[in-house]
Amino acid sequence: MGLEVYDENNKIILSKDFSKKHYDMEVGYPVYNEMMDTMGLHVVDVNFDGYKDVIILNNFFGAHGNTWYDCWLWDVKTSSFVASESFAEICNPSLDPDNN
């Protein structure tokens, strides 16, 4: 399981392998391969810069269904996605485009 994003010239601009569990942050949250469906993938402007970014469900657990996402922000200067480590640390992120 994985994700590959191509540009209009068929060049890979984002590639991520989810075939093996990995551990994010020091606390070790595993990626559950069974969650890697369309419900866990979102293409949305996370940082409100006018460019679409990619977020993928990383983990959910607990009595309240807490969620964490991996996030890649579009970098216009390099025409590529860059991992956002700080976004991955936010529990239950919610985007508010009206208030940025």
N, CA, C and O atoms as CSV, one atom per row, in Angstrom:
chain,resi,resn,atom,element,x,y,z
A,1,MET,N,N,0.851,-1.175,0.000
A,1,MET,CA,C,0.000,0.000,0.000
A,1,MET,C,C,0.891,1.230,0.000
A,1,MET,O,O,1.940,1.257,0.642
A,2,GLY,N,N,0.464,2.223,-0.714
A,2,GLY,CA,C,1.254,3.433,-0.765
A,2,GLY,C,C,0.523,4.533,-1.490
A,2,GLY,O,O,-0.642,4.393,-1.865
A,3,LEU,N,N,1.221,5.623,-1.679
A,3,LEU,CA,C,0.667,6.785,-2.346
A,3,LEU,C,C,1.725,7.339,-3.277
A,3,LEU,O,O,2.870,7.540,-2.872
A,4,GLU,N,N,1.352,7.586,-4.514
A,4,GLU,CA,C,2.222,8.264,-5.457
A,4,GLU,C,C,1.414,9.355,-6.136
A,4,GLU,O,O,0.312,9.109,-6.627
A,5,VAL,N,N,1.968,10.565,-6.161
A,5,VAL,CA,C,1.339,11.704,-6.810
A,5,VAL,C,C,2.245,12.132,-7.956
A,5,VAL,O,O,3.447,12.329,-7.771
A,6,TYR,N,N,1.655,12.275,-9.147
A,6,TYR,CA,C,2.404,12.643,-10.346
A,6,TYR,C,C,2.011,14.032,-10.811
A,6,TYR,O,O,0.873,14.458,-10.615
A,7,ASP,N,N,2.951,14.744,-11.430
A,7,ASP,CA,C,2.612,16.016,-12.045
A,7,ASP,C,C,2.138,15.787,-13.476
A,7,ASP,O,O,2.042,14.644,-13.925
A,8,GLU,N,N,1.844,16.858,-14.184
A,8,GLU,CA,C,1.306,16.736,-15.534
A,8,GLU,C,C,2.293,16.126,-16.527
A,8,GLU,O,O,1.894,15.711,-17.614
A,9,ASN,N,N,3.585,16.067,-16.165
A,9,ASN,CA,C,4.604,15.450,-17.019
A,9,ASN,C,C,4.908,14.013,-16.607
A,9,ASN,O,O,5.905,13.434,-17.040
A,10,ASN,N,N,4.047,13.444,-15.772
A,10,ASN,CA,C,4.186,12.074,-15.292
A,10,ASN,C,C,5.415,11.875,-14.401
A,10,ASN,O,O,5.948,10.769,-14.313
A,11,LYS,N,N,5.860,12.943,-13.746
A,11,LYS,CA,C,6.974,12.891,-12.807
A,11,LYS,C,C,6.402,12.742,-11.399
A,11,LYS,O,O,5.468,13.454,-11.031
A,12,ILE,N,N,6.956,11.822,-10.613
A,12,ILE,CA,C,6.481,11.635,-9.236
A,12,ILE,C,C,6.901,12.839,-8.387
A,12,ILE,O,O,8.078,13.194,-8.329
A,13,ILE,N,N,5.907,13.465,-7.725
A,13,ILE,CA,C,6.209,14.596,-6.853
A,13,ILE,C,C,5.953,14.274,-5.384
A,13,ILE,O,O,6.296,15.064,-4.505
A,14,LEU,N,N,5.347,13.110,-5.117
A,14,LEU,CA,C,5.184,12.629,-3.748
A,14,LEU,C,C,5.059,11.122,-3.795
A,14,LEU,O,O,4.250,10.583,-4.549
A,15,SER,N,N,5.860,10.440,-2.990
A,15,SER,CA,C,5.804,8.982,-2.923
A,15,SER,C,C,5.960,8.560,-1.470
A,15,SER,O,O,6.904,8.971,-0.795
A,16,LYS,N,N,5.037,7.744,-0.996
A,16,LYS,CA,C,5.073,7.277,0.391
A,16,LYS,C,C,4.660,5.817,0.419
A,16,LYS,O,O,3.633,5.451,-0.153
A,17,ASP,N,N,5.455,4.974,1.084
A,17,ASP,CA,C,5.196,3.546,1.185
A,17,ASP,C,C,4.567,3.246,2.538
A,17,ASP,O,O,5.152,3.542,3.579
A,18,PHE,N,N,3.370,2.656,2.521
A,18,PHE,CA,C,2.682,2.278,3.751
A,18,PHE,C,C,2.586,0.757,3.891
A,18,PHE,O,O,1.785,0.262,4.683
A,19,SER,N,N,3.393,0.014,3.131
A,19,SER,CA,C,3.284,-1.437,3.153
A,19,SER,C,C,3.769,-2.034,4.470
A,19,SER,O,O,3.358,-3.133,4.842
A,20,LYS,N,N,4.618,-1.334,5.160
A,20,LYS,CA,C,5.077,-1.786,6.474
A,20,LYS,C,C,4.653,-0.751,7.489
A,20,LYS,O,O,4.607,0.442,7.188
A,21,LYS,N,N,4.344,-1.200,8.687
A,21,LYS,CA,C,4.008,-0.246,9.736
A,21,LYS,C,C,5.248,0.572,10.060
A,21,LYS,O,O,6.363,0.053,10.102
A,22,HIS,N,N,5.032,1.850,10.287
A,22,HIS,CA,C,6.116,2.693,10.745
A,22,HIS,C,C,5.639,3.414,11.997
A,22,HIS,O,O,4.451,3.392,12.319
A,23,TYR,N,N,6.541,4.034,12.682
A,23,TYR,CA,C,6.184,4.701,13.912
A,23,TYR,C,C,6.526,6.167,13.808
A,23,TYR,O,O,7.652,6.551,13.490
A,24,ASP,N,N,5.526,6.969,14.085
A,24,ASP,CA,C,5.628,8.406,13.983
A,24,ASP,C,C,5.839,8.987,15.371
A,24,ASP,O,O,5.344,8.437,16.355
A,25,MET,N,N,6.546,10.059,15.458
A,25,MET,CA,C,6.794,10.761,16.712
A,25,MET,C,C,7.467,9.807,17.704
A,25,MET,O,O,7.599,8.616,17.423
A,26,GLU,N,N,7.875,10.302,18.817
A,26,GLU,CA,C,8.555,9.465,19.802
A,26,GLU,C,C,7.628,8.464,20.485
A,26,GLU,O,O,8.093,7.437,20.980
A,27,VAL,N,N,6.331,8.743,20.521
A,27,VAL,CA,C,5.414,7.861,21.237
A,27,VAL,C,C,5.044,6.625,20.445
A,27,VAL,O,O,4.485,5.684,21.009
A,28,GLY,N,N,5.336,6.597,19.164
A,28,GLY,CA,C,5.176,5.379,18.378
A,28,GLY,C,C,3.767,5.047,17.944
A,28,GLY,O,O,3.277,3.965,18.268
A,29,TYR,N,N,3.099,5.923,17.231
A,29,TYR,CA,C,1.769,5.626,16.713
A,29,TYR,C,C,1.892,4.891,15.397
A,29,TYR,O,O,2.473,5.430,14.455
A,30,PRO,N,N,1.362,3.664,15.290
A,30,PRO,CA,C,1.477,2.912,14.042
A,30,PRO,C,C,0.483,3.362,12.986
A,30,PRO,O,O,-0.618,3.810,13.304
A,31,VAL,N,N,0.876,3.242,11.743
A,31,VAL,CA,C,-0.054,3.453,10.634
A,31,VAL,C,C,-0.798,2.150,10.426
A,31,VAL,O,O,-0.171,1.100,10.287
A,32,TYR,N,N,-2.114,2.193,10.401
A,32,TYR,CA,C,-2.915,1.006,10.182
A,32,TYR,C,C,-3.251,0.909,8.707
A,32,TYR,O,O,-4.013,1.721,8.184
A,33,ASN,N,N,-2.691,-0.074,8.042
A,33,ASN,CA,C,-2.910,-0.219,6.602
A,33,ASN,C,C,-4.385,-0.337,6.260
A,33,ASN,O,O,-4.800,0.124,5.197
A,34,GLU,N,N,-5.188,-0.937,7.121
A,34,GLU,CA,C,-6.608,-1.094,6.821
A,34,GLU,C,C,-7.345,0.248,6.787
A,34,GLU,O,O,-8.472,0.309,6.294
A,35,MET,N,N,-6.739,1.318,7.295
A,35,MET,CA,C,-7.368,2.634,7.271
A,35,MET,C,C,-6.989,3.413,6.020
A,35,MET,O,O,-7.523,4.499,5.797
A,36,MET,N,N,-6.093,2.898,5.206
A,36,MET,CA,C,-5.604,3.648,4.060
A,36,MET,C,C,-6.555,3.507,2.878
A,36,MET,O,O,-6.209,2.913,1.857
A,37,ASP,N,N,-7.729,4.046,3.021
A,37,ASP,CA,C,-8.699,4.063,1.934
A,37,ASP,C,C,-9.047,5.514,1.637
A,37,ASP,O,O,-8.380,6.416,2.144
A,38,THR,N,N,-10.037,5.755,0.855
A,38,THR,CA,C,-10.353,7.129,0.489
A,38,THR,C,C,-10.828,7.958,1.676
A,38,THR,O,O,-10.779,9.187,1.619
A,39,MET,N,N,-11.280,7.325,2.734
A,39,MET,CA,C,-11.695,8.082,3.917
A,39,MET,C,C,-10.494,8.660,4.664
A,39,MET,O,O,-10.646,9.611,5.431
A,40,GLY,N,N,-9.314,8.104,4.451
A,40,GLY,CA,C,-8.130,8.595,5.154
A,40,GLY,C,C,-7.281,9.544,4.341
A,40,GLY,O,O,-6.328,10.115,4.872
A,41,LEU,N,N,-7.592,9.732,3.074
A,41,LEU,CA,C,-6.814,10.597,2.189
A,41,LEU,C,C,-7.612,11.848,1.866
A,41,LEU,O,O,-8.758,11.768,1.425
A,42,HIS,N,N,-6.999,13.003,2.088
A,42,HIS,CA,C,-7.664,14.268,1.787
A,42,HIS,C,C,-6.695,15.189,1.049
A,42,HIS,O,O,-5.540,15.332,1.449
A,43,VAL,N,N,-7.160,15.798,-0.008
A,43,VAL,CA,C,-6.382,16.792,-0.746
A,43,VAL,C,C,-7.074,18.123,-0.491
A,43,VAL,O,O,-8.159,18.384,-1.010
A,44,VAL,N,N,-6.428,18.963,0.318
A,44,VAL,CA,C,-7.059,20.192,0.807
A,44,VAL,C,C,-5.957,21.217,1.104
A,44,VAL,O,O,-4.814,20.845,1.371
A,45,ASP,N,N,-6.301,22.484,1.057
A,45,ASP,CA,C,-5.343,23.547,1.363
A,45,ASP,C,C,-5.209,23.674,2.879
A,45,ASP,O,O,-5.994,24.372,3.520
A,46,VAL,N,N,-4.229,23.008,3.438
A,46,VAL,CA,C,-4.043,22.954,4.893
A,46,VAL,C,C,-3.565,24.288,5.453
A,46,VAL,O,O,-4.051,24.729,6.494
A,47,ASN,N,N,-2.623,24.934,4.779
A,47,ASN,CA,C,-2.030,26.158,5.320
A,47,ASN,C,C,-2.581,27.432,4.666
A,47,ASN,O,O,-2.032,28.517,4.858
A,48,PHE,N,N,-3.665,27.297,3.894
A,48,PHE,CA,C,-4.396,28.427,3.327
A,48,PHE,C,C,-3.527,29.338,2.465
A,48,PHE,O,O,-3.660,30.562,2.497
A,49,ASP,N,N,-2.630,28.714,1.690
A,49,ASP,CA,C,-1.772,29.493,0.786
A,49,ASP,C,C,-2.271,29.457,-0.658
A,49,ASP,O,O,-1.627,30.000,-1.556
A,50,GLY,N,N,-3.426,28.814,-0.878
A,50,GLY,CA,C,-3.991,28.728,-2.209
A,50,GLY,C,C,-3.603,27.485,-2.976
A,50,GLY,O,O,-4.053,27.296,-4.107
A,51,TYR,N,N,-2.769,26.619,-2.384
A,51,TYR,CA,C,-2.335,25.380,-3.033
A,51,TYR,C,C,-2.830,24.179,-2.239
A,51,TYR,O,O,-2.833,24.195,-1.008
A,52,LYS,N,N,-3.247,23.143,-2.952
A,52,LYS,CA,C,-3.733,21.924,-2.300
A,52,LYS,C,C,-2.567,21.157,-1.680
A,52,LYS,O,O,-1.496,21.038,-2.275
A,53,ASP,N,N,-2.795,20.645,-0.488
A,53,ASP,CA,C,-1.841,19.830,0.241
A,53,ASP,C,C,-2.440,18.437,0.396
A,53,ASP,O,O,-3.593,18.218,0.026
A,54,VAL,N,N,-1.679,17.502,0.933
A,54,VAL,CA,C,-2.138,16.125,1.097
A,54,VAL,C,C,-2.068,15.748,2.570
A,54,VAL,O,O,-1.033,15.924,3.212
A,55,ILE,N,N,-3.181,15.224,3.108
A,55,ILE,CA,C,-3.156,14.659,4.460
A,55,ILE,C,C,-3.691,13.229,4.386
A,55,ILE,O,O,-4.623,12.931,3.638
A,56,ILE,N,N,-3.082,12.364,5.175
A,56,ILE,CA,C,-3.453,10.952,5.216
A,56,ILE,C,C,-3.611,10.536,6.664
A,56,ILE,O,O,-2.753,10.816,7.501
A,57,LEU,N,N,-4.713,9.866,6.951
A,57,LEU,CA,C,-4.957,9.377,8.298
A,57,LEU,C,C,-3.810,8.496,8.749
A,57,LEU,O,O,-3.477,7.511,8.090
A,58,ASN,N,N,-3.211,8.847,9.861
A,58,ASN,CA,C,-2.092,8.100,10.404
A,58,ASN,C,C,-2.575,7.127,11.473
A,58,ASN,O,O,-2.171,5.965,11.490
A,59,ASN,N,N,-3.441,7.605,12.362
A,59,ASN,CA,C,-3.846,6.792,13.500
A,59,ASN,C,C,-5.132,7.337,14.106
A,59,ASN,O,O,-5.398,8.538,14.054
A,60,PHE,N,N,-5.908,6.456,14.670
A,60,PHE,CA,C,-7.023,6.873,15.500
A,60,PHE,C,C,-7.194,5.832,16.597
A,60,PHE,O,O,-7.071,4.631,16.356
A,61,PHE,N,N,-7.478,6.304,17.798
A,61,PHE,CA,C,-7.738,5.394,18.912
A,61,PHE,C,C,-8.262,6.183,20.092
A,61,PHE,O,O,-8.379,7.407,20.033
A,62,GLY,N,N,-8.568,5.494,21.132
A,62,GLY,CA,C,-9.066,6.108,22.350
A,62,GLY,C,C,-10.586,6.124,22.374
A,62,GLY,O,O,-11.238,5.890,21.356
A,63,ALA,N,N,-11.135,6.399,23.533
A,63,ALA,CA,C,-12.580,6.410,23.723
A,63,ALA,C,C,-13.266,7.477,22.876
A,63,ALA,O,O,-14.448,7.352,22.556
A,64,HIS,N,N,-12.531,8.524,22.512
A,64,HIS,CA,C,-13.113,9.617,21.737
A,64,HIS,C,C,-12.744,9.543,20.262
A,64,HIS,O,O,-13.070,10.456,19.503
A,65,GLY,N,N,-12.076,8.487,19.843
A,65,GLY,CA,C,-11.688,8.347,18.441
A,65,GLY,C,C,-10.704,9.412,17.997
A,65,GLY,O,O,-10.839,9.966,16.906
A,66,ASN,N,N,-9.713,9.705,18.835
A,66,ASN,CA,C,-8.717,10.711,18.493
A,66,ASN,C,C,-8.000,10.338,17.205
A,66,ASN,O,O,-7.699,9.168,16.969
A,67,THR,N,N,-7.725,11.342,16.369
A,67,THR,CA,C,-7.085,11.099,15.078
A,67,THR,C,C,-5.818,11.931,14.929
A,67,THR,O,O,-5.708,13.037,15.456
A,68,TRP,N,N,-4.874,11.366,14.198
A,68,TRP,CA,C,-3.653,12.051,13.807
A,68,TRP,C,C,-3.462,11.824,12.315
A,68,TRP,O,O,-3.797,10.756,11.804
A,69,TYR,N,N,-2.933,12.804,11.621
A,69,TYR,CA,C,-2.713,12.722,10.181
A,69,TYR,C,C,-1.266,13.049,9.850
A,69,TYR,O,O,-0.643,13.886,10.504
A,70,ASP,N,N,-0.732,12.380,8.823
A,70,ASP,CA,C,0.517,12.810,8.212
A,70,ASP,C,C,0.128,13.860,7.187
A,70,ASP,O,O,-0.933,13.762,6.570
A,71,CYS,N,N,0.971,14.859,6.999
A,71,CYS,CA,C,0.650,15.969,6.117
A,71,CYS,C,C,1.855,16.329,5.263
A,71,CYS,O,O,2.989,16.375,5.741
A,72,TRP,N,N,1.583,16.585,3.984
A,72,TRP,CA,C,2.612,17.088,3.071
A,72,TRP,C,C,2.086,18.378,2.467
A,72,TRP,O,O,1.027,18.395,1.840
A,73,LEU,N,N,2.834,19.460,2.661
A,73,LEU,CA,C,2.460,20.773,2.152
A,73,LEU,C,C,3.109,21.003,0.788
A,73,LEU,O,O,4.264,20.637,0.570
A,74,TRP,N,N,2.359,21.610,-0.119
A,74,TRP,CA,C,2.899,21.917,-1.437
A,74,TRP,C,C,3.864,23.098,-1.317
A,74,TRP,O,O,3.510,24.157,-0.799
A,75,ASP,N,N,5.094,22.893,-1.810
A,75,ASP,CA,C,6.111,23.939,-1.811
A,75,ASP,C,C,6.232,24.462,-3.237
A,75,ASP,O,O,6.745,23.777,-4.122
A,76,VAL,N,N,5.756,25.674,-3.443
A,76,VAL,CA,C,5.719,26.262,-4.777
A,76,VAL,C,C,7.130,26.475,-5.334
A,76,VAL,O,O,7.339,26.363,-6.542
A,77,LYS,N,N,8.089,26.778,-4.472
A,77,LYS,CA,C,9.459,27.045,-4.934
A,77,LYS,C,C,10.114,25.804,-5.530
A,77,LYS,O,O,10.858,25.900,-6.505
A,78,THR,N,N,9.837,24.636,-4.942
A,78,THR,CA,C,10.468,23.400,-5.413
A,78,THR,C,C,9.515,22.536,-6.231
A,78,THR,O,O,9.912,21.488,-6.741
A,79,SER,N,N,8.260,22.967,-6.359
A,79,SER,CA,C,7.216,22.195,-7.049
A,79,SER,C,C,7.159,20.759,-6.546
A,79,SER,O,O,7.138,19.805,-7.324
A,80,SER,N,N,7.135,20.634,-5.220
A,80,SER,CA,C,7.062,19.311,-4.602
A,80,SER,C,C,6.355,19.421,-3.255
A,80,SER,O,O,6.152,20.515,-2.729
A,81,PHE,N,N,5.985,18.268,-2.710
A,81,PHE,CA,C,5.373,18.227,-1.389
A,81,PHE,C,C,6.452,18.048,-0.332
A,81,PHE,O,O,7.418,17.314,-0.540
A,82,VAL,N,N,6.285,18.726,0.808
A,82,VAL,CA,C,7.228,18.659,1.913
A,82,VAL,C,C,6.471,18.207,3.156
A,82,VAL,O,O,5.416,18.753,3.480
A,83,ALA,N,N,7.010,17.213,3.848
A,83,ALA,CA,C,6.357,16.703,5.060
A,83,ALA,C,C,6.283,17.786,6.125
A,83,ALA,O,O,7.242,18.527,6.342
A,84,SER,N,N,5.135,17.868,6.787
A,84,SER,CA,C,4.938,18.807,7.888
A,84,SER,C,C,4.945,18.014,9.188
A,84,SER,O,O,3.936,17.415,9.560
A,85,GLU,N,N,6.063,18.010,9.868
A,85,GLU,CA,C,6.192,17.265,11.129
A,85,GLU,C,C,5.254,17.827,12.199
A,85,GLU,O,O,4.686,17.062,12.978
A,86,SER,N,N,5.086,19.140,12.249
A,86,SER,CA,C,4.257,19.735,13.300
A,86,SER,C,C,2.784,19.365,13.132
A,86,SER,O,O,2.082,19.199,14.129
A,87,PHE,N,N,2.297,19.231,11.888
A,87,PHE,CA,C,0.903,18.856,11.672
A,87,PHE,C,C,0.644,17.452,12.203
A,87,PHE,O,O,-0.427,17.185,12.748
A,88,ALA,N,N,1.608,16.555,12.052
A,88,ALA,CA,C,1.456,15.168,12.500
A,88,ALA,C,C,1.308,15.072,14.016
A,88,ALA,O,O,0.867,14.043,14.528
A,89,GLU,N,N,1.668,16.121,14.735
A,89,GLU,CA,C,1.577,16.116,16.197
A,89,GLU,C,C,0.238,16.658,16.713
A,89,GLU,O,O,-0.006,16.648,17.919
A,90,ILE,N,N,-0.625,17.127,15.814
A,90,ILE,CA,C,-1.903,17.713,16.224
A,90,ILE,C,C,-2.954,16.610,16.335
A,90,ILE,O,O,-3.209,15.883,15.374
A,91,CYS,N,N,-3.552,16.495,17.500
A,91,CYS,CA,C,-4.619,15.524,17.717
A,91,CYS,C,C,-5.938,16.139,17.251
A,91,CYS,O,O,-6.258,17.275,17.602
A,92,ASN,N,N,-6.697,15.387,16.461
A,92,ASN,CA,C,-7.994,15.827,15.953
A,92,ASN,C,C,-7.916,17.171,15.230
A,92,ASN,O,O,-8.633,18.103,15.596
A,93,PRO,N,N,-7.070,17.288,14.222
A,93,PRO,CA,C,-6.963,18.577,13.531
A,93,PRO,C,C,-8.273,18.933,12.831
A,93,PRO,O,O,-8.994,18.068,12.333
A,94,SER,N,N,-8.551,20.219,12.811
A,94,SER,CA,C,-9.750,20.725,12.137
A,94,SER,C,C,-9.355,21.981,11.379
A,94,SER,O,O,-8.814,22.921,11.963
A,95,LEU,N,N,-9.625,21.999,10.079
A,95,LEU,CA,C,-9.281,23.157,9.267
A,95,LEU,C,C,-10.429,24.155,9.278
A,95,LEU,O,O,-11.594,23.775,9.158
A,96,ASP,N,N,-10.096,25.427,9.423
A,96,ASP,CA,C,-11.094,26.487,9.452
A,96,ASP,C,C,-10.734,27.545,8.412
A,96,ASP,O,O,-10.109,28.553,8.742
A,97,PRO,N,N,-11.130,27.317,7.147
A,97,PRO,CA,C,-10.745,28.247,6.093
A,97,PRO,C,C,-11.315,29.655,6.269
A,97,PRO,O,O,-10.744,30.614,5.749
A,98,ASP,N,N,-12.426,29.798,6.990
A,98,ASP,CA,C,-13.009,31.120,7.202
A,98,ASP,C,C,-12.113,32.000,8.065
A,98,ASP,O,O,-12.079,33.217,7.887
A,99,ASN,N,N,-11.388,31.388,9.000
A,99,ASN,CA,C,-10.532,32.143,9.921
A,99,ASN,C,C,-9.042,31.840,9.727
A,99,ASN,O,O,-8.205,32.310,10.498
A,100,ASN,N,N,-8.711,31.044,8.681
A,100,ASN,CA,C,-7.321,30.631,8.449
A,100,ASN,C,C,-6.708,30.028,9.688
A,100,ASN,O,O,-5.544,29.627,9.669
